[in-house]
Amino acid sequence: MGIIVSKTSALASLYGTPQPASGLSFLSGLSPSLPGWYYVDERFNRMFKNMQYTPLQIQNYRIHLSELEKCLNAKYWPSKTSDGITLIVIGSWLKNTPVRTCSDIDVIFLLPYSVRERYALRTGNVQSALLQEIKQTLFTSYPTTDIKGDGPTVVVDFSTIKVEIAPAFLDEAGSRVISD
């Protein structure tokens, strides 16, 4: 059976009880009975909270994603409702690690296998042609929004956040995702 040691006592035994350094008068009011990194922990938690999106921002982004899915489904899946099945959030938002000032929302949009077959018959830069088709589909619903192709994705730049859409295909049976 292991020995249970509290976080505070373990750290205090490792680092000792901190004493304010001379010239750091702002630390003079700190309790000498608390480990020094207690104050770092408090500040870190405050900084971490400031980096997170607010509930209102998250709600707005969910609305953006739902509307993007509706727009794309109207062209590629006219019989489907927008229920989060064809637009899949990946990246930092999936891992619940987005940073408020610099994160975009990465998503995969699942296209029917028939679209893959249609593009397999083309020559030239097929990936660019597919991205342009997706871009044009979105532009009909978002004519004033900056929408562009960027590598393997279509970037929809809303004023508050960017959404990067990577197209992928379902296989013939509709069970696996194929990313070309």
Biotite code that builds the C-alpha atoms (Angstrom):
import biotite.structure as struc

atoms = struc.array([
    struc.Atom([0.000, 0.000, 0.000], chain_id="A", res_id=1, res_name="MET", atom_name="CA", element="C"),
    struc.Atom([1.371, 3.430, -0.937], chain_id="A", res_id=2, res_name="GLY", atom_name="CA", element="C"),
    struc.Atom([1.906, 6.427, 1.272], chain_id="A", res_id=3, res_name="ILE", atom_name="CA", element="C"),
    struc.Atom([-0.438, 9.351, 0.668], chain_id="A", res_id=4, res_name="ILE", atom_name="CA", element="C"),
    struc.Atom([1.251, 12.742, 0.835], chain_id="A", res_id=5, res_name="VAL", atom_name="CA", element="C"),
    struc.Atom([-0.553, 16.018, 0.294], chain_id="A", res_id=6, res_name="SER", atom_name="CA", element="C"),
    struc.Atom([0.570, 18.210, -2.604], chain_id="A", res_id=7, res_name="LYS", atom_name="CA", element="C"),
    struc.Atom([1.340, 21.090, -0.259], chain_id="A", res_id=8, res_name="THR", atom_name="CA", element="C"),
    struc.Atom([3.462, 19.093, 2.173], chain_id="A", res_id=9, res_name="SER", atom_name="CA", element="C"),
    struc.Atom([5.324, 17.285, -0.605], chain_id="A", res_id=10, res_name="ALA", atom_name="CA", element="C"),
    struc.Atom([6.216, 20.519, -2.379], chain_id="A", res_id=11, res_name="LEU", atom_name="CA", element="C"),
    struc.Atom([7.069, 22.305, 0.837], chain_id="A", res_id=12, res_name="ALA", atom_name="CA", element="C"),
    struc.Atom([9.474, 19.513, 1.708], chain_id="A", res_id=13, res_name="SER", atom_name="CA", element="C"),
    struc.Atom([11.059, 19.704, -1.736], chain_id="A", res_id=14, res_name="LEU", atom_name="CA", element="C"),
    struc.Atom([11.332, 23.468, -2.058], chain_id="A", res_id=15, res_name="TYR", atom_name="CA", element="C"),
    struc.Atom([11.034, 24.677, 1.505], chain_id="A", res_id=16, res_name="GLY", atom_name="CA", element="C"),
    struc.Atom([8.865, 27.521, 2.673], chain_id="A", res_id=17, res_name="THR", atom_name="CA", element="C"),
    struc.Atom([9.559, 30.561, 0.491], chain_id="A", res_id=18, res_name="PRO", atom_name="CA", element="C"),
    struc.Atom([10.759, 33.810, 1.917], chain_id="A", res_id=19, res_name="GLN", atom_name="CA", element="C"),
    struc.Atom([10.380, 37.088, 0.015], chain_id="A", res_id=20, res_name="PRO", atom_name="CA", element="C"),
    struc.Atom([13.647, 38.235, -1.518], chain_id="A", res_id=21, res_name="ALA", atom_name="CA", element="C"),
    struc.Atom([14.945, 41.621, -0.493], chain_id="A", res_id=22, res_name="SER", atom_name="CA", element="C"),
    struc.Atom([13.701, 44.364, -2.763], chain_id="A", res_id=23, res_name="GLY", atom_name="CA", element="C"),
    struc.Atom([10.474, 42.487, -3.541], chain_id="A", res_id=24, res_name="LEU", atom_name="CA", element="C"),
    struc.Atom([8.208, 44.406, -1.222], chain_id="A", res_id=25, res_name="SER", atom_name="CA", element="C"),
    struc.Atom([5.105, 43.325, -3.111], chain_id="A", res_id=26, res_name="PHE", atom_name="CA", element="C"),
    struc.Atom([5.677, 39.826, -1.717], chain_id="A", res_id=27, res_name="LEU", atom_name="CA", element="C"),
    struc.Atom([5.902, 40.979, 1.891], chain_id="A", res_id=28, res_name="SER", atom_name="CA", element="C"),
    struc.Atom([2.177, 40.437, 2.514], chain_id="A", res_id=29, res_name="GLY", atom_name="CA", element="C"),
    struc.Atom([2.289, 36.797, 1.457], chain_id="A", res_id=30, res_name="LEU", atom_name="CA", element="C"),
    struc.Atom([1.763, 34.157, 4.067], chain_id="A", res_id=31, res_name="SER", atom_name="CA", element="C"),
    struc.Atom([5.037, 32.371, 4.844], chain_id="A", res_id=32, res_name="PRO", atom_name="CA", element="C"),
    struc.Atom([3.102, 29.204, 5.713], chain_id="A", res_id=33, res_name="SER", atom_name="CA", element="C"),
    struc.Atom([2.038, 28.624, 2.074], chain_id="A", res_id=34, res_name="LEU", atom_name="CA", element="C"),
    struc.Atom([4.436, 27.155, -0.470], chain_id="A", res_id=35, res_name="PRO", atom_name="CA", element="C"),
    struc.Atom([5.793, 29.816, -2.826], chain_id="A", res_id=36, res_name="GLY", atom_name="CA", element="C"),
    struc.Atom([4.399, 28.288, -5.919], chain_id="A", res_id=37, res_name="TRP", atom_name="CA", element="C"),
    struc.Atom([0.871, 28.551, -4.489], chain_id="A", res_id=38, res_name="TYR", atom_name="CA", element="C"),
    struc.Atom([0.910, 32.103, -5.828], chain_id="A", res_id=39, res_name="TYR", atom_name="CA", element="C"),
    struc.Atom([2.204, 30.916, -9.192], chain_id="A", res_id=40, res_name="VAL", atom_name="CA", element="C"),
    struc.Atom([-0.597, 28.362, -9.301], chain_id="A", res_id=41, res_name="ASP", atom_name="CA", element="C"),
    struc.Atom([-3.178, 31.064, -8.591], chain_id="A", res_id=42, res_name="GLU", atom_name="CA", element="C"),
    struc.Atom([-1.776, 33.346, -11.298], chain_id="A", res_id=43, res_name="ARG", atom_name="CA", element="C"),
    struc.Atom([-1.467, 30.478, -13.753], chain_id="A", res_id=44, res_name="PHE", atom_name="CA", element="C"),
    struc.Atom([-5.117, 29.532, -13.212], chain_id="A", res_id=45, res_name="ASN", atom_name="CA", element="C"),
    struc.Atom([-6.149, 33.152, -13.813], chain_id="A", res_id=46, res_name="ARG", atom_name="CA", element="C"),
    struc.Atom([-4.039, 33.307, -16.991], chain_id="A", res_id=47, res_name="MET", atom_name="CA", element="C"),
    struc.Atom([-5.467, 29.967, -18.155], chain_id="A", res_id=48, res_name="PHE", atom_name="CA", element="C"),
    struc.Atom([-9.017, 31.211, -17.581], chain_id="A", res_id=49, res_name="LYS", atom_name="CA", element="C"),
    struc.Atom([-8.259, 34.355, -19.608], chain_id="A", res_id=50, res_name="ASN", atom_name="CA", element="C"),
    struc.Atom([-7.072, 32.181, -22.507], chain_id="A", res_id=51, res_name="MET", atom_name="CA", element="C"),
    struc.Atom([-10.317, 30.224, -22.669], chain_id="A", res_id=52, res_name="GLN", atom_name="CA", element="C"),
    struc.Atom([-13.302, 31.125, -24.793], chain_id="A", res_id=53, res_name="TYR", atom_name="CA", element="C"),
    struc.Atom([-16.343, 32.470, -23.004], chain_id="A", res_id=54, res_name="THR", atom_name="CA", element="C"),
    struc.Atom([-19.615, 30.501, -23.053], chain_id="A", res_id=55, res_name="PRO", atom_name="CA", element="C"),
    struc.Atom([-21.133, 33.173, -25.322], chain_id="A", res_id=56, res_name="LEU", atom_name="CA", element="C"),
    struc.Atom([-18.263, 32.859, -27.804], chain_id="A", res_id=57, res_name="GLN", atom_name="CA", element="C"),
    struc.Atom([-18.596, 29.077, -27.814], chain_id="A", res_id=58, res_name="ILE", atom_name="CA", element="C"),
    struc.Atom([-22.344, 29.365, -28.423], chain_id="A", res_id=59, res_name="GLN", atom_name="CA", element="C"),
    struc.Atom([-21.725, 31.748, -31.355], chain_id="A", res_id=60, res_name="ASN", atom_name="CA", element="C"),
    struc.Atom([-19.143, 29.389, -32.870], chain_id="A", res_id=61, res_name="TYR", atom_name="CA", element="C"),
    struc.Atom([-21.544, 26.470, -32.593], chain_id="A", res_id=62, res_name="ARG", atom_name="CA", element="C"),
    struc.Atom([-24.087, 28.539, -34.522], chain_id="A", res_id=63, res_name="ILE", atom_name="CA", element="C"),
    struc.Atom([-21.455, 29.293, -37.205], chain_id="A", res_id=64, res_name="HIS", atom_name="CA", element="C"),
    struc.Atom([-20.636, 25.591, -37.519], chain_id="A", res_id=65, res_name="LEU", atom_name="CA", element="C"),
    struc.Atom([-24.291, 24.621, -37.716], chain_id="A", res_id=66, res_name="SER", atom_name="CA", element="C"),
    struc.Atom([-24.921, 27.186, -40.447], chain_id="A", res_id=67, res_name="GLU", atom_name="CA", element="C"),
    struc.Atom([-21.841, 26.050, -42.400], chain_id="A", res_id=68, res_name="LEU", atom_name="CA", element="C"),
    struc.Atom([-23.050, 22.464, -42.191], chain_id="A", res_id=69, res_name="GLU", atom_name="CA", element="C"),
    struc.Atom([-26.548, 23.452, -43.386], chain_id="A", res_id=70, res_name="LYS", atom_name="CA", element="C"),
    struc.Atom([-25.073, 25.315, -46.343], chain_id="A", res_id=71, res_name="CYS", atom_name="CA", element="C"),
    struc.Atom([-22.824, 22.440, -47.413], chain_id="A", res_id=72, res_name="LEU", atom_name="CA", element="C"),
    struc.Atom([-25.470, 19.804, -46.762], chain_id="A", res_id=73, res_name="ASN", atom_name="CA", element="C"),
    struc.Atom([-27.897, 21.665, -49.042], chain_id="A", res_id=74, res_name="ALA", atom_name="CA", element="C"),
    struc.Atom([-25.532, 20.979, -51.946], chain_id="A", res_id=75, res_name="LYS", atom_name="CA", element="C"),
    struc.Atom([-23.932, 17.652, -51.065], chain_id="A", res_id=76, res_name="TYR", atom_name="CA", element="C"),
    struc.Atom([-26.459, 15.941, -48.772], chain_id="A", res_id=77, res_name="TRP", atom_name="CA", element="C"),
    struc.Atom([-29.869, 17.457, -49.665], chain_id="A", res_id=78, res_name="PRO", atom_name="CA", element="C"),
    struc.Atom([-31.768, 14.729, -47.802], chain_id="A", res_id=79, res_name="SER", atom_name="CA", element="C"),
    struc.Atom([-29.779, 15.099, -44.561], chain_id="A", res_id=80, res_name="LYS", atom_name="CA", element="C"),
    struc.Atom([-30.486, 17.446, -41.729], chain_id="A", res_id=81, res_name="THR", atom_name="CA", element="C"),
    struc.Atom([-27.665, 19.377, -40.095], chain_id="A", res_id=82, res_name="SER", atom_name="CA", element="C"),
    struc.Atom([-27.018, 17.261, -37.086], chain_id="A", res_id=83, res_name="ASP", atom_name="CA", element="C"),
    struc.Atom([-23.255, 17.305, -36.707], chain_id="A", res_id=84, res_name="GLY", atom_name="CA", element="C"),
    struc.Atom([-22.755, 14.094, -38.671], chain_id="A", res_id=85, res_name="ILE", atom_name="CA", element="C"),
    struc.Atom([-21.261, 15.566, -41.839], chain_id="A", res_id=86, res_name="THR", atom_name="CA", element="C"),
    struc.Atom([-19.220, 18.342, -40.181], chain_id="A", res_id=87, res_name="LEU", atom_name="CA", element="C"),
    struc.Atom([-16.775, 16.920, -37.640], chain_id="A", res_id=88, res_name="ILE", atom_name="CA", element="C"),
    struc.Atom([-14.749, 19.143, -35.325], chain_id="A", res_id=89, res_name="VAL", atom_name="CA", element="C"),
    struc.Atom([-11.088, 18.129, -34.999], chain_id="A", res_id=90, res_name="ILE", atom_name="CA", element="C"),
    struc.Atom([-7.898, 19.706, -33.664], chain_id="A", res_id=91, res_name="GLY", atom_name="CA", element="C"),
    struc.Atom([-7.695, 21.853, -30.551], chain_id="A", res_id=92, res_name="SER", atom_name="CA", element="C"),
    struc.Atom([-11.476, 22.213, -30.283], chain_id="A", res_id=93, res_name="TRP", atom_name="CA", element="C"),
    struc.Atom([-11.895, 18.433, -30.250], chain_id="A", res_id=94, res_name="LEU", atom_name="CA", element="C"),
    struc.Atom([-9.205, 18.137, -27.578], chain_id="A", res_id=95, res_name="LYS", atom_name="CA", element="C"),
    struc.Atom([-10.726, 21.043, -25.644], chain_id="A", res_id=96, res_name="ASN", atom_name="CA", element="C"),
    struc.Atom([-7.482, 23.011, -25.838], chain_id="A", res_id=97, res_name="THR", atom_name="CA", element="C"),
    struc.Atom([-8.258, 26.071, -27.993], chain_id="A", res_id=98, res_name="PRO", atom_name="CA", element="C"),
    struc.Atom([-6.615, 29.376, -27.077], chain_id="A", res_id=99, res_name="VAL", atom_name="CA", element="C"),
    struc.Atom([-8.889, 32.378, -27.348], chain_id="A", res_id=100, res_name="ARG", atom_name="CA", element="C"),
    struc.Atom([-6.645, 34.761, -29.255], chain_id="A", res_id=101, res_name="THR", atom_name="CA", element="C"),
    struc.Atom([-5.073, 32.387, -31.770], chain_id="A", res_id=102, res_name="CYS", atom_name="CA", element="C"),
    struc.Atom([-7.152, 29.243, -32.324], chain_id="A", res_id=103, res_name="SER", atom_name="CA", element="C"),
    struc.Atom([-9.177, 28.524, -35.381], chain_id="A", res_id=104, res_name="ASP", atom_name="CA", element="C"),
    struc.Atom([-11.756, 25.770, -35.635], chain_id="A", res_id=105, res_name="ILE", atom_name="CA", element="C"),
    struc.Atom([-10.590, 22.810, -37.710], chain_id="A", res_id=106, res_name="ASP", atom_name="CA", element="C"),
    struc.Atom([-13.344, 20.652, -39.171], chain_id="A", res_id=107, res_name="VAL", atom_name="CA", element="C"),
    struc.Atom([-13.737, 17.819, -41.632], chain_id="A", res_id=108, res_name="ILE", atom_name="CA", element="C"),
    struc.Atom([-16.708, 17.943, -43.968], chain_id="A", res_id=109, res_name="PHE", atom_name="CA", element="C"),
    struc.Atom([-17.747, 14.495, -45.167], chain_id="A", res_id=110, res_name="LEU", atom_name="CA", element="C"),
    struc.Atom([-18.653, 14.383, -48.830], chain_id="A", res_id=111, res_name="LEU", atom_name="CA", element="C"),
    struc.Atom([-20.588, 11.566, -50.488], chain_id="A", res_id=112, res_name="PRO", atom_name="CA", element="C"),
    struc.Atom([-18.615, 8.945, -52.394], chain_id="A", res_id=113, res_name="TYR", atom_name="CA", element="C"),
    struc.Atom([-20.319, 10.139, -55.593], chain_id="A", res_id=114, res_name="SER", atom_name="CA", element="C"),
    struc.Atom([-18.408, 13.433, -55.340], chain_id="A", res_id=115, res_name="VAL", atom_name="CA", element="C"),
    struc.Atom([-15.147, 11.488, -55.092], chain_id="A", res_id=116, res_name="ARG", atom_name="CA", element="C"),
    struc.Atom([-16.106, 9.499, -58.189], chain_id="A", res_id=117, res_name="GLU", atom_name="CA", element="C"),
    struc.Atom([-16.984, 12.700, -60.056], chain_id="A", res_id=118, res_name="ARG", atom_name="CA", element="C"),
    struc.Atom([-13.618, 14.269, -59.237], chain_id="A", res_id=119, res_name="TYR", atom_name="CA", element="C"),
    struc.Atom([-11.695, 11.058, -60.005], chain_id="A", res_id=120, res_name="ALA", atom_name="CA", element="C"),
    struc.Atom([-12.654, 11.549, -63.666], chain_id="A", res_id=121, res_name="LEU", atom_name="CA", element="C"),
    struc.Atom([-11.074, 14.998, -63.815], chain_id="A", res_id=122, res_name="ARG", atom_name="CA", element="C"),
    struc.Atom([-7.550, 15.931, -64.792], chain_id="A", res_id=123, res_name="THR", atom_name="CA", element="C"),
    struc.Atom([-5.345, 18.737, -63.594], chain_id="A", res_id=124, res_name="GLY", atom_name="CA", element="C"),
    struc.Atom([-5.387, 20.092, -60.069], chain_id="A", res_id=125, res_name="ASN", atom_name="CA", element="C"),
    struc.Atom([-8.361, 18.109, -58.781], chain_id="A", res_id=126, res_name="VAL", atom_name="CA", element="C"),
    struc.Atom([-7.879, 19.130, -55.152], chain_id="A", res_id=127, res_name="GLN", atom_name="CA", element="C"),
    struc.Atom([-7.986, 22.812, -56.057], chain_id="A", res_id=128, res_name="SER", atom_name="CA", element="C"),
    struc.Atom([-11.123, 22.273, -58.166], chain_id="A", res_id=129, res_name="ALA", atom_name="CA", element="C"),
    struc.Atom([-12.882, 20.578, -55.247], chain_id="A", res_id=130, res_name="LEU", atom_name="CA", element="C"),
    struc.Atom([-11.867, 23.363, -52.864], chain_id="A", res_id=131, res_name="LEU", atom_name="CA", element="C"),
    struc.Atom([-13.130, 25.956, -55.348], chain_id="A", res_id=132, res_name="GLN", atom_name="CA", element="C"),
    struc.Atom([-16.481, 24.162, -55.580], chain_id="A", res_id=133, res_name="GLU", atom_name="CA", element="C"),
    struc.Atom([-16.809, 24.137, -51.788], chain_id="A", res_id=134, res_name="ILE", atom_name="CA", element="C"),
    struc.Atom([-15.747, 27.784, -51.653], chain_id="A", res_id=135, res_name="LYS", atom_name="CA", element="C"),
    struc.Atom([-18.392, 28.762, -54.228], chain_id="A", res_id=136, res_name="GLN", atom_name="CA", element="C"),
    struc.Atom([-21.045, 26.794, -52.345], chain_id="A", res_id=137, res_name="THR", atom_name="CA", element="C"),
    struc.Atom([-20.224, 28.686, -49.153], chain_id="A", res_id=138, res_name="LEU", atom_name="CA", element="C"),
    struc.Atom([-19.969, 32.032, -50.942], chain_id="A", res_id=139, res_name="PHE", atom_name="CA", element="C"),
    struc.Atom([-23.648, 31.847, -51.937], chain_id="A", res_id=140, res_name="THR", atom_name="CA", element="C"),
    struc.Atom([-24.596, 31.908, -48.234], chain_id="A", res_id=141, res_name="SER", atom_name="CA", element="C"),
    struc.Atom([-21.725, 34.141, -47.057], chain_id="A", res_id=142, res_name="TYR", atom_name="CA", element="C"),
    struc.Atom([-21.126, 36.718, -49.835], chain_id="A", res_id=143, res_name="PRO", atom_name="CA", element="C"),
    struc.Atom([-19.420, 39.266, -47.552], chain_id="A", res_id=144, res_name="THR", atom_name="CA", element="C"),
    struc.Atom([-17.256, 36.761, -45.664], chain_id="A", res_id=145, res_name="THR", atom_name="CA", element="C"),
    struc.Atom([-13.638, 36.176, -46.680], chain_id="A", res_id=146, res_name="ASP", atom_name="CA", element="C"),
    struc.Atom([-13.491, 32.599, -47.978], chain_id="A", res_id=147, res_name="ILE", atom_name="CA", element="C"),
    struc.Atom([-10.343, 31.178, -49.565], chain_id="A", res_id=148, res_name="LYS", atom_name="CA", element="C"),
    struc.Atom([-8.515, 27.973, -50.311], chain_id="A", res_id=149, res_name="GLY", atom_name="CA", element="C"),
    struc.Atom([-5.442, 27.410, -48.154], chain_id="A", res_id=150, res_name="ASP", atom_name="CA", element="C"),
    struc.Atom([-3.525, 24.219, -48.864], chain_id="A", res_id=151, res_name="GLY", atom_name="CA", element="C"),
    struc.Atom([-5.884, 21.281, -48.339], chain_id="A", res_id=152, res_name="PRO", atom_name="CA", element="C"),
    struc.Atom([-8.603, 23.372, -46.666], chain_id="A", res_id=153, res_name="THR", atom_name="CA", element="C"),
    struc.Atom([-11.167, 26.069, -47.300], chain_id="A", res_id=154, res_name="VAL", atom_name="CA", element="C"),
    struc.Atom([-10.834, 28.864, -44.744], chain_id="A", res_id=155, res_name="VAL", atom_name="CA", element="C"),
    struc.Atom([-13.957, 30.774, -43.765], chain_id="A", res_id=156, res_name="VAL", atom_name="CA", element="C"),
    struc.Atom([-12.849, 33.915, -41.955], chain_id="A", res_id=157, res_name="ASP", atom_name="CA", element="C"),
    struc.Atom([-15.679, 35.145, -39.782], chain_id="A", res_id=158, res_name="PHE", atom_name="CA", element="C"),
    struc.Atom([-14.935, 38.397, -37.974], chain_id="A", res_id=159, res_name="SER", atom_name="CA", element="C"),
    struc.Atom([-14.513, 36.547, -34.671], chain_id="A", res_id=160, res_name="THR", atom_name="CA", element="C"),
    struc.Atom([-12.875, 33.269, -35.710], chain_id="A", res_id=161, res_name="ILE", atom_name="CA", element="C"),
    struc.Atom([-11.592, 31.312, -38.698], chain_id="A", res_id=162, res_name="LYS", atom_name="CA", element="C"),
    struc.Atom([-13.007, 27.932, -39.603], chain_id="A", res_id=163, res_name="VAL", atom_name="CA", element="C"),
    struc.Atom([-10.789, 25.614, -41.671], chain_id="A", res_id=164, res_name="GLU", atom_name="CA", element="C"),
    struc.Atom([-12.771, 23.033, -43.592], chain_id="A", res_id=165, res_name="ILE", atom_name="CA", element="C"),
    struc.Atom([-10.941, 19.944, -44.845], chain_id="A", res_id=166, res_name="ALA", atom_name="CA", element="C"),
    struc.Atom([-13.004, 17.875, -47.274], chain_id="A", res_id=167, res_name="PRO", atom_name="CA", element="C"),
    struc.Atom([-13.070, 14.102, -46.837], chain_id="A", res_id=168, res_name="ALA", atom_name="CA", element="C"),
    struc.Atom([-15.121, 11.339, -48.426], chain_id="A", res_id=169, res_name="PHE", atom_name="CA", element="C"),
    struc.Atom([-17.120, 8.427, -47.143], chain_id="A", res_id=170, res_name="LEU", atom_name="CA", element="C"),
    struc.Atom([-16.215, 5.122, -48.783], chain_id="A", res_id=171, res_name="ASP", atom_name="CA", element="C"),
    struc.Atom([-18.664, 3.272, -51.033], chain_id="A", res_id=172, res_name="GLU", atom_name="CA", element="C"),
    struc.Atom([-20.314, 1.605, -48.066], chain_id="A", res_id=173, res_name="ALA", atom_name="CA", element="C"),
    struc.Atom([-20.539, 4.921, -46.199], chain_id="A", res_id=174, res_name="GLY", atom_name="CA", element="C"),
    struc.Atom([-18.609, 3.571, -43.251], chain_id="A", res_id=175, res_name="SER", atom_name="CA", element="C"),
    struc.Atom([-15.061, 4.926, -43.433], chain_id="A", res_id=176, res_name="ARG", atom_name="CA", element="C"),
    struc.Atom([-13.590, 8.350, -44.064], chain_id="A", res_id=177, res_name="VAL", atom_name="CA", element="C"),
    struc.Atom([-11.166, 8.748, -46.943], chain_id="A", res_id=178, res_name="ILE", atom_name="CA", element="C"),
    struc.Atom([-9.082, 11.914, -46.981], chain_id="A", res_id=179, res_name="SER", atom_name="CA", element="C"),
    struc.Atom([-7.442, 12.474, -50.364], chain_id="A", res_id=180, res_name="ASP", atom_name="CA", element="C"),
])
